[in-house]
Amino acid sequence: MAQAFAIIHGANLVKAFSAGSRPSGIVNPKAIKAMSELNYDLSKHESKSTQQFADTSFEYVITMGCGDQCPFIPATHRLDWDIPDPRNMESLEFNKIRDLIETKVIDLLKEI
């Protein structure tokens, strides 16, 4: 969802990538539904591993609460947003996390 919000709000400013330390191989259907409520088709995204980016250097790397399990990816700036994983949340709580992610992305884009 963070990548989607970076595309929505900062397409001319940044190129965003999203990956997980333990990807499931599918984009969470709840995330697809939550983003469709905002008229964004997340089903076109892919579930990717952070290992795909191990040899890539970024300006910003944002983690979302993976703590010590986060693999190292070279970056000029590293931020941990410590956002709860909404995977097992009901729709209302899931959408609160979606909205929190959107706010964090917008704030970062303003900072950049």
N, C-alpha and C positions, 0 to 999 in steps of 0.2 A: 504494500500500500504506500510505503514511503516513496518508492520509485515512481509510482503513479502520480503522487502529489507533486513530486519534483517536476515531472513532465507537465502536469496541469498548470502549475504556478511558476515554473522557471525554465520552460523549454528553451528560451533564448539565452538563458544565463548559465545553465549547467547541463551536463550529460550525466544522468544518474544510472546506477546499477544496483541491483538487489540480489543478495545471496544469503544463504543460511549455513550455519556450521553443521547442521544435520538436516539437510533438505529431504522432504518426503517424496519428491519427484512430481508432485502435483501442486498447483496453486490451490490454496484452501478455498473450498466452495463458499464458505461463509464470507471470506474476503471478496470473492467475486460478487456475491450478492450485495454486500455492504457498499462496494464501489459502484455497482450498477444503480444503486439508489441515488448516486451522485452523477449519473449518466457517464460513467467511465467503464469501459470494457476491460476488466482485468484478466479475462479468460485468454487474452492474447499474450499474456506474460508467461514466462517459464519458471519453474522451480529450479534454482541454480545453487551450486555449492560454492562456498568461499574459496575452495581449492582452485577453482577456475581463475581466480584473480591473485593467486599467491605471488606471481611474478610481475604484477602490475603495481605501479605507484600511483596514488591518488592524492589530490589536494585535501579532500576530507574523507574520512572513514567514520561512519556512524554505527555504533553498536546499540542494541536495544535490550540490554540486560543479560547478556550471556556470561558476564563475569569472567572467571578464569578459563572458561571453555572457548573463548573467542580466539580463533587463529589470528596470527599476526599478519596484517596486510600493510605494506608501507604507505604512509600518509604524512603530509605536512601537518595536518590537524586531525586529532582523534577525539571524538566525543562519545560518551555513553549516555543514552537517553533513559536507560533503566525503565523501559516500558513493559508492563506485564504482557505475557503471551496470551492473546485472546482466543487461542485455538479452541478451548473447551468452554468458552463463555456463551451465554445466551445472546440473542440478537441485540438487545438493548445495551448490554454491557460491552459487547463486541463493537458496536457503533460508537460508544464513548471512547474506546481505544483508537478506533479509526479517526475520530475527530481530534484526539490528542496528537496523533501522528501528523495529521494535517497542520495543526497549529505549530508543532515543532519544525516541520519542513518550511512553513512560511516564515517563521522567525529566523531560521538559518539562512534562507534566501535573502532576507533583509540585511543580515549581517555580512553576507558575501558581497 
